[in-house]
């Protein structure tokens, strides 16, 4: 799959048409506006990075490399309503990709997240990845359920693994999706 030319229209469960496409340098204002201006602290409380920091977001555009991080954007008209990323690991973990996702409030619970993640799963397969991983705050039951629906299995629960911006600790579920057949060893 040539990711540079990837474009796909999807419909949400409430019949809103959304364009999915990779992020480009030209999207800097759209991405910054979604994360730094429209997203509240509560909206992004379970994200790993401070995406409301304009300098941090600007860093994403300094070196876009789809082989390292593939950001897939969801656009409704001129508005960015979602971002899902596939982060390829390096070295001994180069066969693993990590999925992350963010949706604006008005596009949560309408199936867009499932479609974004489904697209990244297929792209991960096309890239030859063997496994996908997602770290999900355990008390976000709807998110855990969504990943399970996509075939992910909870392999571990790590106590106090995530610290939010207020210093509160949360447990994290380590969710895995195998993409390649596992080798069986006979001893």
Backbone as CSV, one residue per row, in Angstrom:
resi,resn,N_x,N_y,N_z,CA_x,CA_y,CA_z,C_x,C_y,C_z
1,UNK,0.850,-1.178,0.000,0.000,0.000,0.000,0.894,1.239,0.000
2,UNK,0.618,2.158,-0.896,1.336,3.432,-0.917,0.598,4.401,-0.021
3,UNK,1.168,4.613,1.145,0.471,5.419,2.148,0.324,6.870,1.716
4,UNK,1.246,7.382,0.916,1.170,8.781,0.487,-0.096,9.084,-0.305
5,UNK,-0.658,8.102,-0.964,-1.865,8.317,-1.773,-3.115,7.709,-1.132
6,UNK,-2.993,7.204,0.089,-4.116,6.587,0.780,-5.180,7.638,1.104
7,UNK,-6.398,7.370,0.719,-7.575,8.179,1.050,-8.758,7.222,1.130
8,UNK,-9.594,7.424,2.149,-10.773,6.578,2.270,-11.874,7.353,2.970
9,UNK,-13.075,7.296,2.415,-14.251,7.876,3.070,-14.960,6.775,3.850
10,UNK,-15.368,7.107,5.069,-16.140,6.179,5.901,-17.351,6.930,6.435
11,UNK,-18.355,6.178,6.835,-19.550,6.771,7.443,-19.641,6.327,8.894
12,UNK,-19.967,7.255,9.767,-20.163,6.929,11.169,-21.544,6.297,11.332
13,UNK,-21.815,5.787,12.521,-23.117,5.160,12.763,-24.261,6.168,12.684
14,UNK,-23.949,7.453,12.858,-24.995,8.478,12.722,-24.952,9.135,11.338
15,UNK,-24.380,8.419,10.385,-24.381,8.765,8.954,-23.643,10.058,8.614
16,UNK,-22.542,10.302,9.302,-21.681,11.432,8.975,-20.510,10.886,8.170
17,UNK,-20.231,11.531,7.050,-19.148,11.088,6.161,-17.832,11.731,6.610
18,UNK,-16.795,10.895,6.759,-15.497,11.329,7.256,-14.404,10.817,6.326
19,UNK,-13.436,11.676,6.038,-12.289,11.303,5.213,-11.145,10.860,6.111
20,UNK,-10.569,9.703,5.811,-9.366,9.225,6.488,-8.200,9.387,5.530
21,UNK,-7.097,9.971,6.027,-5.890,10.132,5.216,-4.696,10.364,6.126
22,UNK,-3.487,10.119,5.609,-2.297,10.351,6.430,-2.073,11.847,6.678
23,UNK,-1.445,12.149,7.798,-1.091,13.520,8.124,0.077,13.951,7.233
24,UNK,0.034,15.218,6.802,1.133,15.793,6.029,1.582,17.085,6.719
25,UNK,2.681,17.642,6.247,3.204,18.895,6.798,2.156,19.998,6.711
26,UNK,1.332,19.976,5.679,0.304,21.007,5.488,-0.791,20.968,6.558
27,UNK,-0.837,19.930,7.375,-1.879,19.776,8.397,-1.511,20.381,9.742
28,UNK,-0.400,21.066,9.817,0.077,21.576,11.105,-0.977,22.430,11.823
29,UNK,-1.607,23.346,11.118,-2.623,24.203,11.754,-3.833,23.402,12.206
30,UNK,-4.300,22.465,11.367,-5.459,21.637,11.729,-5.196,20.826,12.993
31,UNK,-4.034,20.200,13.050,-3.693,19.354,14.188,-3.528,20.207,15.441
32,UNK,-2.827,21.306,15.295,-2.624,22.212,16.432,-3.956,22.751,16.945
33,UNK,-4.837,23.101,16.042,-6.143,23.636,16.432,-6.950,22.583,17.197
34,UNK,-6.934,21.319,16.730,-7.698,20.277,17.403,-7.145,20.010,18.806
35,UNK,-5.841,19.841,18.922,-5.263,19.482,20.209,-5.054,20.681,21.134
36,UNK,-4.527,21.772,20.605,-4.103,22.891,21.457,-5.212,23.890,21.750
37,UNK,-6.246,23.942,20.908,-7.292,24.942,21.114,-8.637,24.331,21.489
38,UNK,-9.034,23.262,20.785,-10.369,22.701,21.035,-10.398,21.653,22.138
39,UNK,-9.321,20.894,22.311,-9.312,19.815,23.301,-9.128,20.379,24.704
40,UNK,-9.960,19.938,25.608,-9.829,20.351,27.007,-8.843,19.412,27.713
41,UNK,-8.424,19.810,28.884,-7.535,18.960,29.677,-8.209,17.618,29.965
42,UNK,-9.516,17.631,30.182,-10.251,16.396,30.431,-10.262,15.496,29.191
43,UNK,-10.341,16.100,28.001,-10.355,15.328,26.744,-9.086,14.512,26.560
44,UNK,-7.964,15.054,26.985,-6.659,14.433,26.697,-6.010,13.831,27.945
45,UNK,-6.779,13.643,29.010,-6.196,13.206,30.280,-5.517,11.843,30.214
46,UNK,-5.892,10.984,29.265,-5.302,9.648,29.182,-4.315,9.499,28.025
47,UNK,-3.892,10.601,27.433,-2.876,10.525,26.383,-1.490,10.544,27.019
48,UNK,-0.535,9.917,26.355,0.816,9.776,26.903,1.602,11.081,26.928
49,UNK,1.321,11.966,26.010,2.093,13.194,25.857,1.203,14.413,26.074
50,UNK,1.828,15.550,26.311,1.101,16.807,26.506,0.759,17.396,25.138
51,UNK,-0.295,16.895,24.531,-0.672,17.310,23.173,-1.302,18.698,23.134
52,UNK,-1.531,19.291,24.287,-2.062,20.659,24.304,-0.933,21.689,24.260
53,UNK,0.311,21.228,24.232,1.489,22.084,24.153,1.824,22.324,22.675
54,UNK,1.689,23.555,22.176,1.928,23.832,20.754,3.337,23.464,20.275
55,UNK,4.353,23.637,21.129,5.720,23.267,20.722,5.851,21.759,20.540
56,UNK,5.201,21.010,21.427,5.246,19.555,21.304,4.589,19.106,20.000
57,UNK,3.411,19.635,19.720,2.691,19.282,18.492,3.495,19.700,17.267
58,UNK,4.126,20.875,17.295,4.936,21.352,16.167,6.066,20.367,15.863
59,UNK,6.584,19.703,16.891,7.657,18.727,16.697,7.252,17.551,15.819
60,UNK,5.972,17.232,15.790,5.509,16.135,14.936,5.749,16.430,13.460
61,UNK,5.813,17.703,13.113,5.913,18.090,11.707,7.350,18.323,11.254
62,UNK,8.297,18.239,12.181,9.703,18.474,11.848,10.262,17.346,10.989
63,UNK,9.795,16.122,11.240,10.333,14.969,10.508,9.256,13.899,10.389
64,UNK,8.322,14.107,9.480,7.279,13.093,9.277,7.902,11.912,8.539
65,UNK,7.869,10.751,9.176,8.432,9.526,8.607,7.416,8.414,8.855
66,UNK,6.669,8.049,7.812,5.606,7.054,7.940,6.130,5.674,8.333
67,UNK,7.428,5.425,8.158,8.010,4.155,8.574,8.178,4.098,10.100
68,UNK,8.291,5.261,10.746,8.426,5.309,12.206,7.071,5.483,12.881
69,UNK,6.350,6.528,12.478,5.027,6.817,13.030,4.105,7.172,11.873
70,UNK,3.007,6.437,11.777,2.020,6.716,10.741,0.795,7.343,11.390
71,UNK,0.620,8.669,11.231,-0.565,9.330,11.771,-1.685,9.342,10.718
72,UNK,-2.815,8.793,11.073,-3.976,8.752,10.196,-5.004,9.737,10.748
73,UNK,-5.363,10.719,9.925,-6.297,11.764,10.354,-7.711,11.455,9.893
74,UNK,-8.689,11.933,10.651,-10.106,11.831,10.293,-10.637,13.252,10.164
75,UNK,-11.133,13.584,8.971,-11.625,14.935,8.710,-13.097,14.907,8.339
76,UNK,-13.848,15.817,8.970,-15.244,16.035,8.606,-15.295,17.430,8.023
77,UNK,-15.435,17.517,6.715,-15.350,18.810,6.048,-13.971,19.388,6.248
78,UNK,-13.907,20.587,6.767,-12.624,21.262,7.010,-12.097,21.034,8.427
79,UNK,-12.819,20.250,9.231,-12.453,20.079,10.635,-11.809,18.728,10.895
80,UNK,-10.710,18.753,11.632,-10.071,17.530,12.077,-10.836,17.020,13.293
81,UNK,-11.288,15.758,13.226,-12.107,15.206,14.307,-11.475,13.981,14.956
82,UNK,-10.333,13.551,14.427,-9.682,12.398,15.016,-8.286,12.190,14.476
83,UNK,-7.502,11.474,15.273,-6.123,11.164,14.932,-5.811,9.803,15.540
84,UNK,-5.361,8.885,14.719,-4.924,7.579,15.209,-3.524,7.338,14.644
85,UNK,-2.649,6.794,15.483,-1.265,6.613,15.047,-0.802,5.188,15.257
86,UNK,0.054,4.766,14.338,0.736,3.478,14.419,2.217,3.785,14.604
87,UNK,2.735,3.470,15.795,4.135,3.721,16.135,4.902,2.408,15.981
88,UNK,5.864,2.387,15.053,6.685,1.181,14.880,7.810,1.185,15.886
89,UNK,7.978,0.077,16.528,9.068,-0.066,17.492,10.363,-0.372,16.738
90,UNK,11.480,-0.302,17.430,12.799,-0.482,16.831,13.535,-1.657,17.470
91,UNK,14.653,-2.003,16.874,15.533,-3.041,17.419,14.840,-4.373,17.545
92,UNK,14.980,-4.976,18.710,14.406,-6.306,18.951,12.886,-6.303,18.933
93,UNK,12.265,-5.114,18.966,10.802,-5.001,18.918,10.323,-4.464,17.573
94,UNK,11.130,-4.556,16.533,10.794,-3.971,15.225,9.614,-4.655,14.536
95,UNK,9.178,-5.777,15.057,8.023,-6.490,14.514,6.718,-6.057,15.183
96,UNK,6.800,-5.081,16.102,5.647,-4.656,16.902,5.287,-3.213,16.579
97,UNK,3.985,-2.941,16.488,3.488,-1.581,16.330,2.574,-1.247,17.491
98,UNK,2.622,0.004,17.920,1.748,0.465,19.001,0.687,1.383,18.432
99,UNK,-0.563,1.158,18.813,-1.671,1.993,18.355,-2.067,2.992,19.434
100,UNK,-2.340,4.228,18.983,-2.862,5.283,19.853,-3.976,5.987,19.092
101,UNK,-4.936,6.531,19.832,-6.071,7.173,19.156,-6.614,8.334,19.985
102,UNK,-7.109,9.343,19.287,-7.801,10.463,19.910,-8.945,10.872,18.992
103,UNK,-10.122,11.075,19.574,-11.289,11.577,18.845,-11.845,12.780,19.582
104,UNK,-12.351,13.754,18.834,-13.037,14.870,19.475,-14.326,14.336,20.098
105,UNK,-14.839,15.049,21.089,-16.013,14.570,21.838,-17.184,14.206,20.941
106,UNK,-17.468,15.058,19.948,-18.649,14.826,19.118,-18.520,13.609,18.202
107,UNK,-17.313,13.028,18.083,-17.133,11.852,17.227,-16.787,10.596,18.019
108,UNK,-17.025,10.629,19.310,-16.839,9.438,20.141,-18.155,8.671,20.193
109,UNK,-18.055,7.359,20.200,-19.236,6.522,20.338,-20.061,6.368,19.071
110,UNK,-19.504,6.761,17.903,-20.252,6.640,16.646,-19.541,5.721,15.644
111,UNK,-18.565,4.933,16.141,-17.900,3.957,15.287,-16.681,4.466,14.537
112,UNK,-16.374,5.736,14.637,-15.216,6.263,13.908,-13.914,5.696,14.454
113,UNK,-13.807,5.573,15.760,-12.593,5.016,16.353,-12.325,3.602,15.878
114,UNK,-13.375,2.792,15.820,-13.233,1.413,15.341,-12.741,1.385,13.897
115,UNK,-13.264,2.295,13.089,-12.849,2.337,11.689,-11.395,2.801,11.546
116,UNK,-11.004,3.819,12.310,-9.612,4.278,12.280,-8.662,3.164,12.717
117,UNK,-8.980,2.533,13.820,-8.123,1.454,14.313,-8.098,0.272,13.337
118,UNK,-9.252,-0.042,12.748,-9.305,-1.115,11.752,-8.399,-0.840,10.561
119,UNK,-8.378,0.403,10.125,-7.490,0.778,9.017,-6.025,0.624,9.421
120,UNK,-5.679,1.046,10.629,-4.290,0.915,11.078,-3.896,-0.553,11.260
121,UNK,-4.830,-1.396,11.659,-4.542,-2.831,11.757,-4.180,-3.373,10.380
122,UNK,-4.966,-3.024,9.370,-4.673,-3.495,8.011,-3.351,-2.932,7.501
123,UNK,-3.071,-1.670,7.783,-1.802,-1.065,7.372,-0.645,-1.774,8.082
124,UNK,-0.825,-2.106,9.362,0.198,-2.855,10.092,0.471,-4.205,9.454
125,UNK,-0.575,-4.884,9.028,-0.398,-6.161,8.309,0.385,-5.946,7.020
126,UNK,-0.001,-4.909,6.252,0.696,-4.607,4.998,2.166,-4.273,5.222
127,UNK,2.485,-3.685,6.368,3.871,-3.339,6.697,4.675,-4.559,7.151
128,UNK,3.988,-5.669,7.347,4.675,-6.886,7.783,4.868,-6.985,9.290
129,UNK,4.123,-6.193,10.062,4.225,-6.288,11.511,3.648,-7.614,11.992
130,UNK,4.184,-8.130,13.085,3.717,-9.401,13.628,2.707,-9.211,14.752
131,UNK,2.765,-8.022,15.409,1.914,-7.812,16.569,1.623,-6.326,16.730
132,UNK,0.418,-6.044,17.223,0.057,-4.681,17.593,-0.225,-4.656,19.090
133,UNK,0.105,-3.533,19.695,-0.060,-3.375,21.127,-0.795,-2.062,21.396
134,UNK,-1.592,-2.062,22.429,-2.252,-0.833,22.877,-2.225,-0.828,24.400
135,UNK,-1.868,0.320,24.965,-1.914,0.501,26.414,-3.156,1.322,26.720
136,UNK,-4.088,0.713,27.439,-5.384,1.336,27.688,-5.591,1.495,29.198
137,UNK,-5.952,2.695,29.632,-6.279,2.904,31.037,-7.448,1.971,31.368
138,UNK,-7.237,1.113,32.343,-8.159,0.005,32.614,-9.572,0.432,32.954
139,UNK,-9.743,1.580,33.606,-11.112,1.967,33.967,-11.855,2.645,32.826
140,UNK,-11.234,2.763,31.676,-11.918,3.232,30.464,-12.519,2.011,29.769
141,UNK,-13.582,1.489,30.355,-14.145,0.209,29.922,-14.615,0.209,28.477
142,UNK,-15.144,1.328,27.987,-15.604,1.361,26.599,-14.422,1.243,25.627
143,UNK,-13.274,1.769,26.011,-12.083,1.668,25.158,-11.547,0.238,25.185
144,UNK,-11.491,-0.360,26.371,-11.067,-1.755,26.485,-11.987,-2.641,25.643
145,UNK,-13.282,-2.403,25.740,-14.275,-3.190,24.986,-14.082,-3.014,23.476
146,UNK,-13.790,-1.796,23.028,-13.574,-1.540,21.601,-12.360,-2.314,21.093
147,UNK,-11.266,-2.311,21.844,-10.082,-3.053,21.419,-10.363,-4.550,21.407
148,UNK,-11.121,-5.032,22.380,-11.492,-6.456,22.378,-12.318,-6.798,21.142
149,UNK,-13.218,-5.920,20.781,-14.060,-6.146,19.600,-13.217,-6.259,18.325
150,UNK,-12.076,-5.574,18.305,-11.167,-5.627,17.159,-10.242,-6.849,17.200
151,UNK,-10.347,-7.660,18.258,-9.539,-8.870,18.360,-8.383,-8.790,19.333
152,UNK,-8.193,-7.648,19.973,-7.127,-7.522,20.963,-7.487,-8.316,22.212
153,UNK,-6.451,-8.833,22.865,-6.623,-9.591,24.103,-5.812,-8.896,25.193
154,UNK,-6.412,-8.769,26.371,-5.690,-8.188,27.506,-4.699,-9.234,28.011
155,UNK,-3.407,-8.908,27.938,-2.368,-9.840,28.383,-1.803,-9.489,29.749
156,UNK,-2.017,-8.257,30.172,-1.520,-7.867,31.489,-2.275,-6.646,31.968
157,UNK,-2.341,-6.525,33.274,-2.862,-5.319,33.902,-1.742,-4.839,34.812
158,UNK,-1.314,-3.613,34.593,-0.190,-3.070,35.345,-0.718,-1.989,36.290
159,UNK,-0.556,-2.233,37.573,-1.046,-1.301,38.597,-0.245,0.004,38.557
160,UNK,-0.959,1.117,38.687,-0.339,2.444,38.823,0.675,2.771,37.722
161,UNK,0.448,2.307,36.522,1.394,2.469,35.403,1.295,3.841,34.755
162,UNK,0.121,4.424,34.795,-0.122,5.703,34.115,-0.372,6.793,35.153
163,UNK,0.331,7.936,34.977,0.096,9.080,35.850,-0.470,10.208,35.010
164,UNK,-1.672,10.688,35.374,-2.273,11.771,34.602,-1.651,13.113,34.990
165,UNK,-2.067,14.170,34.326,-1.484,15.496,34.539,-1.661,15.999,35.975
166,UNK,-2.677,15.474,36.683,-2.921,15.878,38.066,-2.155,15.017,39.074
167,UNK,-1.400,14.042,38.582,-0.631,13.170,39.468,-1.376,11.950,39.955
168,UNK,-2.586,11.720,39.427,-3.355,10.530,39.805,-2.822,9.316,39.062
169,UNK,-2.686,8.208,39.768,-2.196,6.970,39.164,-3.373,6.111,38.702
170,UNK,-3.186,5.462,37.560,-4.223,4.595,36.986,-3.583,3.271,36.562
171,UNK,-4.375,2.222,36.641,-3.936,0.929,36.121,-4.075,0.945,34.607
172,UNK,-3.217,0.169,33.948,-3.226,0.094,32.491,-3.359,-1.357,32.052
173,UNK,-4.222,-1.588,31.074,-4.352,-2.906,30.446,-3.472,-2.940,29.220
174,UNK,-2.629,-3.944,29.148,-1.774,-4.148,27.986,-2.530,-5.075,27.035
175,UNK,-2.973,-4.515,25.908,-3.797,-5.243,24.950,-2.941,-5.602,23.734
176,UNK,-3.006,-6.855,23.282,-2.199,-7.311,22.151,-3.071,-7.938,21.069
177,UNK,-2.656,-7.716,19.827,-3.304,-8.345,18.677,-2.227,-8.968,17.810
178,UNK,-2.167,-10.310,17.748,-1.189,-10.944,16.857,-1.630,-10.785,15.401
179,UNK,-0.679,-10.428,14.540,-0.962,-10.288,13.109,-0.354,-11.427,12.297
180,UNK,0.610,-12.121,12.864,1.285,-13.206,12.166,1.122,-14.485,12.985
181,UNK,1.166,-15.610,12.304,1.050,-16.894,12.986,2.229,-17.078,13.927
182,UNK,1.944,-17.573,15.093,2.981,-17.792,16.088,3.664,-19.123,15.843
183,UNK,4.978,-19.137,15.983,5.740,-20.386,15.825,5.580,-21.234,17.081
184,UNK,5.378,-22.498,16.893,5.292,-23.422,18.011,6.597,-24.201,18.094
185,UNK,7.149,-24.316,19.262,8.400,-25.023,19.459,8.153,-26.330,20.195
186,UNK,8.765,-27.384,19.704,8.673,-28.702,20.343,9.965,-28.948,21.092
187,UNK,9.852,-29.341,22.341,11.045,-29.621,23.154,11.093,-31.079,23.513
